[in-house]
């Protein structure tokens, strides 16, 4: 199943919340992302049907292996682009916003080459 940028954002948010607080419910995701409970419920259903997410009997969201792979890829890109933009003088809020857009559209090849280039400098 092809996942859209919005789905990647949801998976990334689940990963971030799991890192911060361990277990995550839909209400936590709604608060974190600033979306309504019905919007979150719809997205969770789509991600669940796509095999990216499971919901246990207590209502906790869990990333599947496929979901974790997508979430970690997007999270890595987000952090990388945020830090690179901040390093060249972009304020953090703008850097976060721009990184969120860049992370979804850059090819794997271009991201890996940029990351390698930056790592060589340090």
Backbone bond lengths (Angstrom), bond angles and torsions (degrees), N, CA, C in turn:
res aa  C-N    CA-C-N  psi(-1)  N-CA   C-N-CA  omega(-1)  CA-C   N-CA-C  phi
1 X - - - 1.463 - - 1.524 109.60 -
2 X 1.312 115.83 131.67 1.468 121.94 176.19 1.522 108.35 -75.79
3 X 1.314 115.66 131.06 1.463 119.65 179.51 1.528 109.01 -105.91
4 X 1.312 115.74 136.66 1.462 121.68 -179.41 1.527 110.41 -87.89
5 X 1.334 115.66 168.28 1.462 121.37 -179.45 1.523 111.74 -55.59
6 X 1.322 117.21 -39.70 1.465 119.28 -179.38 1.519 110.90 -64.69
7 X 1.333 116.75 -39.66 1.463 119.97 176.58 1.515 111.65 -63.58
8 X 1.335 116.04 -39.87 1.470 120.39 176.69 1.527 110.05 -61.45
9 X 1.337 116.58 -39.78 1.468 120.49 178.61 1.527 111.55 -62.82
10 X 1.324 116.97 -41.64 1.467 120.31 178.31 1.527 110.63 -63.29
11 X 1.330 116.54 -45.56 1.468 119.82 -179.77 1.524 111.06 -63.53
12 X 1.319 116.37 -41.57 1.463 120.56 177.83 1.531 110.05 -61.41
13 X 1.317 117.19 -42.21 1.464 121.32 179.58 1.529 111.30 -63.73
14 X 1.333 117.09 -40.65 1.468 119.95 177.04 1.529 109.47 -61.19
15 X 1.325 117.29 -44.61 1.463 121.78 178.94 1.528 111.06 -60.05
16 X 1.318 117.06 -47.10 1.473 121.61 -179.76 1.526 110.35 -60.63
17 X 1.322 116.45 -46.41 1.470 120.20 179.97 1.524 111.54 -65.32
18 X 1.320 117.79 -37.73 1.466 120.24 177.05 1.520 110.23 -62.95
19 X 1.335 117.53 -40.38 1.463 121.27 178.33 1.525 111.01 -63.96
20 X 1.334 116.95 -37.36 1.466 121.98 -177.73 1.514 113.25 -78.39
21 X 1.336 117.16 -44.00 1.457 119.13 -169.22 1.520 115.06 -128.49
22 X 1.317 117.58 1.48 1.463 119.75 -179.99 1.510 111.61 86.50
23 X 1.310 116.54 -96.76 1.461 121.35 -177.10 1.532 110.47 -84.77
24 X 1.342 115.25 145.62 1.469 121.15 -176.28 1.524 109.76 -131.58
25 X 1.315 115.44 133.14 1.468 121.81 173.39 1.525 108.62 -111.75
26 X 1.318 114.95 167.99 1.465 119.93 -179.64 1.526 112.07 -58.29
27 X 1.324 117.20 -37.42 1.472 120.27 179.98 1.528 111.34 -63.57
28 X 1.335 116.92 -35.44 1.471 120.78 176.61 1.519 110.12 -64.35
29 X 1.321 115.25 -41.22 1.456 121.26 179.17 1.533 110.47 -65.27
30 X 1.324 116.51 -41.61 1.466 121.07 178.91 1.530 110.45 -61.18
31 X 1.315 116.47 -45.89 1.476 120.20 179.49 1.519 111.30 -63.69
32 X 1.321 116.29 -45.63 1.462 121.50 -177.52 1.531 111.85 -62.34
33 X 1.328 115.50 -42.93 1.460 119.61 -175.12 1.519 112.96 -90.60
34 X 1.333 117.52 -14.03 1.452 120.83 -179.90 1.518 113.25 75.70
35 X 1.327 116.83 27.35 1.464 121.62 179.91 1.520 109.62 -109.06
36 X 1.321 115.67 162.54 1.466 120.74 179.07 1.525 110.07 -73.39
37 X 1.332 115.22 157.87 1.458 120.37 177.60 1.540 111.47 -59.97
38 X 1.351 119.57 -41.29 1.466 118.66 177.68 1.542 112.95 -61.86
39 X 1.322 117.07 -38.31 1.473 120.48 177.70 1.522 110.50 -62.77
40 X 1.329 115.65 -44.70 1.462 120.88 179.46 1.522 109.71 -64.17
41 X 1.317 116.50 -43.25 1.469 121.16 179.99 1.527 110.91 -59.15
42 X 1.317 116.33 -43.76 1.468 120.64 178.16 1.528 110.74 -62.38
43 X 1.331 116.61 -48.15 1.471 121.13 -178.80 1.522 111.08 -62.49
44 X 1.325 116.83 -42.43 1.462 120.78 178.76 1.529 109.74 -60.80
45 X 1.326 117.12 -42.25 1.458 121.01 178.11 1.522 112.35 -60.86
46 X 1.321 116.25 -44.07 1.472 121.01 179.26 1.528 109.81 -63.86
47 X 1.336 116.93 -45.86 1.468 120.82 -179.16 1.528 111.73 -67.40
48 X 1.318 115.84 -34.60 1.463 121.07 176.84 1.531 109.80 -65.88
49 X 1.321 116.81 -47.65 1.469 121.50 178.50 1.522 112.30 -63.52
50 X 1.320 116.64 -29.13 1.465 121.47 179.17 1.516 113.59 -81.79
51 X 1.338 116.58 -6.13 1.462 120.06 178.82 1.521 114.76 84.23
52 X 1.329 116.73 18.81 1.468 120.72 -178.60 1.522 113.13 -99.04
53 X 1.321 116.35 -16.17 1.461 121.20 -170.78 1.523 108.83 -148.78
54 X 1.320 116.10 147.47 1.464 120.97 170.19 1.520 107.48 -125.71
55 X 1.319 114.81 158.53 1.461 121.06 175.86 1.525 106.05 -125.30
56 X 1.335 116.53 122.21 1.465 118.25 -178.36 1.528 111.12 -82.84
57 X 1.327 115.85 178.43 1.472 120.88 -174.80 1.527 112.85 -64.16
58 X 1.330 117.73 -19.45 1.465 121.29 177.56 1.526 112.74 -93.32
59 X 1.338 116.64 2.43 1.460 120.58 177.88 1.520 114.63 87.87
60 X 1.326 116.93 9.71 1.465 119.71 179.27 1.525 110.78 -82.95
61 X 1.323 115.42 139.26 1.458 122.37 179.59 1.521 109.06 -88.15
62 X 1.318 115.79 134.89 1.459 121.30 178.41 1.520 109.10 -132.07
63 X 1.316 116.26 133.16 1.451 120.99 176.74 1.525 109.06 -75.85
64 X 1.313 117.17 135.74 1.459 120.65 170.89 1.526 106.96 -77.35
65 X 1.309 117.77 176.43 1.466 119.87 176.79 1.518 110.75 -58.82
66 X 1.333 116.23 -42.84 1.471 120.41 178.98 1.528 110.66 -65.02
67 X 1.323 117.15 -41.44 1.458 121.44 178.73 1.517 112.61 -65.17
68 X 1.333 116.01 -41.47 1.469 120.85 178.64 1.524 110.65 -64.66
69 X 1.315 116.44 -39.92 1.465 120.34 179.11 1.530 111.00 -60.56
70 X 1.319 116.72 -46.82 1.470 121.33 178.49 1.527 109.75 -63.90
71 X 1.327 117.13 -47.69 1.471 121.56 -177.40 1.519 111.59 -60.24
72 X 1.320 116.96 -44.63 1.473 119.92 -178.53 1.525 111.60 -67.88
73 X 1.328 116.84 -36.40 1.468 120.87 177.58 1.532 109.89 -62.94
74 X 1.315 116.39 -47.89 1.460 120.85 -178.41 1.531 110.69 -66.92
75 X 1.321 116.46 -41.48 1.471 121.09 179.85 1.528 110.78 -62.99
76 X 1.329 116.89 -41.99 1.467 120.48 178.06 1.529 110.49 -61.51
77 X 1.316 116.42 -45.51 1.464 120.45 179.31 1.527 110.73 -62.95
78 X 1.326 116.06 -43.74 1.465 120.65 -179.63 1.521 110.65 -58.34
79 X 1.318 116.12 -48.94 1.468 119.74 179.91 1.528 111.28 -62.58
80 X 1.326 116.64 -44.44 1.459 121.25 -178.97 1.524 111.10 -59.07
81 X 1.332 116.41 -52.76 1.462 119.14 -176.87 1.528 112.19 -67.91
82 X 1.311 117.64 -36.95 1.466 119.88 176.45 1.514 110.10 -58.92
83 X 1.331 116.37 -50.17 1.471 119.95 -177.50 1.520 112.31 -65.64
84 X 1.314 118.14 -37.78 1.469 120.56 178.69 1.520 111.18 -66.30
85 X 1.306 116.95 -41.11 1.462 120.43 179.34 1.528 111.20 -67.83
86 X 1.324 116.72 -41.69 1.474 120.15 177.00 1.532 109.97 -62.84
87 X 1.327 116.63 -39.78 1.472 121.20 -178.61 1.524 112.87 -62.22
88 X 1.341 117.27 -27.64 1.469 119.70 179.18 1.524 112.07 -96.63
89 X 1.352 117.11 8.41 1.443 120.08 171.84 1.517 117.19 106.85
90 X 1.320 118.15 3.41 1.467 120.54 177.80 1.537 108.00 -77.43
91 X 1.337 117.40 136.15 1.464 118.62 179.19 1.530 108.94 -64.81
92 X 1.331 116.32 150.37 1.464 122.23 -171.39 1.531 112.75 -57.83
93 X 1.314 117.86 -40.93 1.464 120.15 -178.23 1.524 111.12 -62.64
94 X 1.316 116.78 -45.56 1.464 121.37 177.79 1.524 110.09 -66.12
95 X 1.321 116.37 -41.98 1.470 120.86 179.08 1.531 111.05 -59.47
96 X 1.329 116.96 -42.85 1.471 121.52 179.09 1.532 109.97 -62.02
97 X 1.313 116.40 -46.12 1.465 121.82 -178.98 1.532 111.10 -62.66
98 X 1.337 115.67 -46.84 1.465 119.78 -179.27 1.526 111.38 -67.54
99 X 1.329 116.66 -40.42 1.467 120.65 178.60 1.525 110.39 -59.61
100 X 1.311 116.36 -37.15 1.466 121.23 -179.87 1.525 111.51 -63.66
101 X 1.304 116.72 -31.28 1.467 119.57 177.45 1.532 111.09 -81.14
102 X 1.324 116.11 -44.27 1.470 120.95 -177.33 1.530 111.16 -62.38
103 X 1.324 116.63 -40.71 1.473 121.40 -173.40 1.519 112.72 -57.24
104 X 1.313 117.70 -25.54 1.459 121.11 -176.30 1.531 113.90 -89.74
105 X 1.307 117.61 -23.23 1.461 119.43 -171.41 1.523 114.71 -105.78
106 X 1.311 117.81 -18.74 1.455 119.74 -177.49 1.531 110.13 -74.35
107 X 1.320 115.57 141.88 1.470 119.63 178.86 1.525 109.57 -73.63
108 X 1.312 115.16 159.28 1.466 120.61 177.69 1.523 110.05 -60.84
109 X 1.339 116.66 -42.10 1.460 121.21 -179.83 1.533 111.33 -60.69
110 X 1.317 116.66 -48.74 1.466 120.16 -178.53 1.526 110.82 -64.06
111 X 1.328 117.52 -41.65 1.468 120.26 179.75 1.520 110.65 -62.61
112 X 1.327 117.28 -45.96 1.471 120.48 -178.76 1.528 111.21 -63.05
113 X 1.321 117.45 -39.52 1.474 120.57 178.99 1.527 111.15 -67.43
114 X 1.326 117.26 -41.16 1.464 120.28 176.53 1.529 111.12 -62.91
115 X 1.319 115.64 -45.49 1.462 120.53 -179.36 1.534 110.26 -61.84
116 X 1.313 117.64 -43.89 1.462 121.57 178.99 1.526 110.30 -63.89
117 X 1.316 117.13 -41.46 1.454 121.94 178.93 1.518 112.03 -60.75
118 X 1.313 116.18 -43.25 1.471 121.39 179.82 1.534 110.02 -68.58
119 X 1.321 116.75 -41.71 1.471 120.36 179.68 1.525 111.78 -62.85
120 X 1.339 117.58 -34.53 1.478 121.78 179.44 1.521 110.83 -65.53
121 X 1.328 116.77 -32.46 1.467 121.23 -178.48 1.511 112.27 -70.36
122 X 1.350 117.11 -23.65 1.455 121.28 -176.14 1.464 109.79 -114.14
